[in-house]
Amino acid sequence: MPASTMRCLTATLKRFRNEVKALTVQAETADQAPVNEGMNIPEEIARCKERLKGLAAAKDLA
């Protein structure tokens, strides 16, 4: 895998990890603050975690 692709993949992994952390914090405080209309936090976290798995697998193949 070219170095530029690896950098992009690494940046994407970092972005999704940060998104999962932010969604987790939002889920923990959901009882105290309004959630974005139409957002299902557990589904968003699951979606991000699945994407992280796929990206990590792709990185391992590099």
Secondary structure, DSSP 8 states (H G I E B T S, - for coil): --HHHHHHHHHHHHHHHHHHHHHHHHHHTTTTS---TT--HHHHHHHHHHHHHHHHHHHHH-
